[in-house]
Amino acid sequence: MNNKTVEKLLALNKAFYEKAGVSFSRTRNYGWPGWKIVLQDFKSKQIDINNVLDLACGNGRFFASLNKFYPEASYIGVDDSEILLHEAELTYHDKNVSWINQDVLKGIDINEKFDLVCAFGFLHHIPSFELRNTFLLNAAGQLSGSGYLVISLWDFLGKKYEQRNTQDELLKEVGISADELESHDFILDWRSQARALRYAHAYNDDEIEELLDVSGLTLEKEFYADGRDGKSNRYLIIKPKRY
């Protein structure tokens, strides 16, 4: 994927959250079951989580789940959407919480190492294999020596999101041709209050394996959770390879 197309897709998603950010946030004001599974797993293994970096944190709702299992842990939520961060600030006032308005795809400018770095509901918005690889490298670079990286990948294929309109119609609407995209790239619409369009990428097993390999990461555990079918998100618990 060329840089011009990457920038188009990033701009499309930025416009999506500016237009639909509030209505989007209010449909996501609860903790995902997958978060509880991750945190319970860490607790059962007596893994210490003293500080957490939540990349593309949105409205910050992961903090509520984290606080139930690790109430003493400090939490930094990072997002480039001022609208969503405003929602987060209105909701969470704990002394251990801080918010940073930053585009994590342009690098992570935080001088601290973390026991847990997470990115939920975000990686499907990253256009191009190269940029996804860079993001994972930067995220892993924020880990402490014993830290974990946890990500979720939205599994939307075969569900209503890709069926509302043909891709030809949506691509024409956003001014992008199909040959500019990579495999499993889609334009999806949002129909709550204000209609808006967004870019999403669907991951398959081969791509996940390649991404982890070139990023120097090893998969510790994976599972599906969330949504009505309990399979809306694929969770990956990851650690850097130790040589």
C-alpha positions in Angstrom: 0.0 0.0 0.0 1.4 3.4 -0.9 1.8 6.3 1.5 -0.9 8.3 -0.2 -3.5 5.6 0.3 -2.4 5.1 3.9 -2.9 8.8 4.6 -6.3 8.7 2.9 -7.5 5.9 5.2 -6.1 7.4 8.3 -7.8 10.7 7.5 -11.1 8.7 6.9 -10.9 7.2 10.3 -10.0 10.5 12.0 -13.0 12.1 10.3 -15.2 9.1 11.5 -14.3 9.7 15.1 -14.8 13.5 14.8 -18.2 13.0 13.4 -19.5 9.9 15.3 -17.2 10.0 18.3 -19.9 10.7 20.9 -22.5 8.3 19.6 -19.8 5.7 19.1 -18.5 6.1 22.7 -22.0 5.8 24.2 -22.4 2.4 22.6 -19.2 1.4 24.3 -19.6 2.3 27.9 -19.1 -1.2 29.4 -16.2 -3.5 29.9 -15.6 -6.3 27.4 -15.7 -9.9 28.7 -12.4 -10.5 27.1 -10.7 -7.9 29.4 -12.0 -9.8 32.4 -10.5 -13.1 31.0 -7.1 -11.4 30.5 -7.0 -9.9 33.9 -8.2 -13.0 35.7 -5.5 -15.0 33.8 -2.9 -12.6 35.1 -4.2 -12.7 38.6 -4.4 -16.5 38.7 -0.7 -16.6 37.6 0.2 -14.0 40.3 1.5 -11.7 37.6 2.2 -8.2 39.0 0.7 -5.3 37.1 1.9 -2.0 38.6 1.5 0.2 35.6 -0.5 0.1 32.4 -0.3 1.9 29.0 -3.5 1.7 27.1 -2.9 2.7 23.4 -5.8 4.2 21.4 -7.7 4.1 24.7 -10.9 5.7 23.3 -13.2 6.7 26.2 -10.9 4.9 28.7 -13.3 2.2 29.8 -10.6 -0.4 30.2 -9.5 1.4 33.3 -12.8 0.4 35.1 -12.0 -3.3 34.4 -8.4 -3.0 35.4 -9.3 -1.2 38.6 -11.3 -4.2 39.8 -8.3 -6.6 39.6 -5.4 -4.2 40.1 -6.7 -1.2 42.1 -3.2 0.1 42.9 -1.9 0.0 39.3 -1.3 3.4 37.6 -2.9 3.8 34.2 -2.0 6.0 31.2 -4.6 6.2 28.4 -3.4 7.6 25.0 -5.6 8.6 22.1 -5.6 11.1 19.3 -9.3 11.8 19.6 -10.0 14.9 21.8 -13.7 13.9 21.8 -13.1 10.5 23.2 -10.5 11.7 25.7 -13.0 14.3 26.9 -15.5 11.5 27.5 -12.8 9.6 29.5 -11.9 12.6 31.6 -15.5 13.2 32.5 -15.9 9.5 33.6 -12.7 8.6 35.4 -11.1 10.8 38.1 -8.9 8.3 39.9 -5.6 9.6 41.2 -3.8 6.8 39.4 -5.2 7.8 36.0 -3.7 10.2 33.4 -4.6 10.9 29.8 -2.4 11.9 26.8 -3.6 13.3 23.5 -1.2 11.7 21.0 -1.3 9.9 17.7 0.3 6.5 18.6 0.9 5.7 14.9 3.4 8.6 14.8 5.4 7.1 17.6 4.9 6.7 21.4 6.5 9.6 23.3 6.4 8.3 26.8 9.5 7.8 28.9 8.4 4.9 31.0 8.3 1.1 30.8 5.1 -0.8 31.6 4.0 -4.2 33.0 1.1 -4.2 30.6 0.7 -2.4 27.3 -2.6 -3.0 25.5 -4.4 -1.9 22.4 -8.1 -2.9 22.2 -10.4 -2.3 19.2 -7.6 -0.4 17.3 -5.4 -2.6 15.1 -8.2 -3.1 12.6 -7.9 0.6 11.9 -4.2 0.5 10.9 -3.7 0.5 7.2 -0.8 -1.4 5.6 1.3 -4.3 6.9 4.3 -2.0 7.3 2.4 0.4 9.6 1.0 -2.4 11.7 4.4 -3.9 12.2 5.8 -0.5 13.2 3.0 0.0 15.7 3.6 -3.4 17.3 7.4 -2.7 17.5 6.7 0.6 19.2 4.2 -0.9 21.6 6.5 -3.7 22.6 9.3 -1.1 23.1 7.3 0.3 26.0 7.3 -3.0 27.9 9.3 -3.6 31.1 11.5 -6.7 31.2 8.6 -8.9 32.4 5.8 -7.0 30.6 3.0 -8.2 28.5 1.5 -6.8 25.3 -2.2 -7.6 24.9 -4.1 -6.8 21.7 -7.6 -7.5 20.3 -8.4 -8.0 16.7 -12.0 -7.4 15.5 -13.4 -10.4 13.7 -16.1 -8.8 11.5 -16.0 -11.0 8.4 -19.2 -12.7 7.6 -21.2 -10.4 9.9 -23.5 -7.5 9.2 -20.8 -4.8 8.9 -19.5 -5.9 5.5 -22.9 -6.6 4.1 -24.7 -3.3 4.4 -23.3 -1.9 1.2 -21.2 -3.3 -1.6 -17.5 -2.4 -1.3 -17.7 -0.8 -4.8 -20.3 1.7 -3.6 -18.4 2.6 -0.4 -15.0 2.8 -2.1 -16.4 5.1 -4.7 -17.9 7.3 -1.9 -14.5 7.7 -0.2 -12.6 8.1 -3.5 -10.4 5.0 -3.2 -10.0 2.2 -5.8 -9.9 -1.5 -4.8 -6.4 -1.9 -6.2 -5.1 0.6 -3.8 -5.9 -1.6 -0.8 -4.4 -4.8 0.6 -6.2 -8.1 1.0 -9.0 -8.1 3.6 -9.3 -4.3 3.7 -12.8 -2.9 3.9 -14.8 0.3 4.2 -17.6 0.0 6.8 -20.4 2.3 7.6 -21.8 3.5 11.0 -25.5 4.3 11.3 -26.1 5.4 14.8 -27.3 9.1 14.8 -24.9 10.3 12.2 -23.8 8.1 9.3 -20.1 7.9 8.9 -17.5 5.7 7.1 -14.4 4.0 8.4 -11.6 1.8 7.3 -11.1 -1.7 8.8 -8.7 -4.6 8.2 -9.5 -8.2 8.9 -6.7 -10.4 10.1 -6.1 -14.0 9.2 -3.8 -16.6 10.8 -1.0 -16.2 8.3 -0.8 -12.5 8.7 -0.9 -12.7 12.5 2.0 -15.2 12.4 4.0 -13.1 10.1 3.4 -9.9 12.0 4.5 -11.5 15.3 7.6 -13.0 13.6 8.9 -9.9 12.0 8.1 -7.9 15.1 10.2 -10.2 17.3 7.1 -11.2 19.4 5.9 -14.5 20.7 2.3 -15.5 21.3 1.7 -16.7 24.9 -2.0 -17.2 24.6 -5.0 -16.5 22.4 -8.8 -16.7 22.7 -12.0 -15.3 21.3 -14.5 -13.3 23.3 -17.1 -10.5 23.2 -20.2 -9.8 21.2 -23.4 -11.8 21.1 -21.6 -14.8 19.7 -18.7 -14.6 22.1 -16.4 -14.4 19.1 -16.3 -10.8 18.1 -12.7 -10.2 19.1 -9.6 -12.3 18.9 -7.3 -11.6 21.9 -3.5 -12.2 21.7 -1.4 -12.1 24.8 2.2 -11.5 23.6 5.7 -11.1 24.9 8.9 -10.1 23.2 11.2 -13.0 22.2 14.1 -13.5 24.5 17.3 -14.6 22.8 
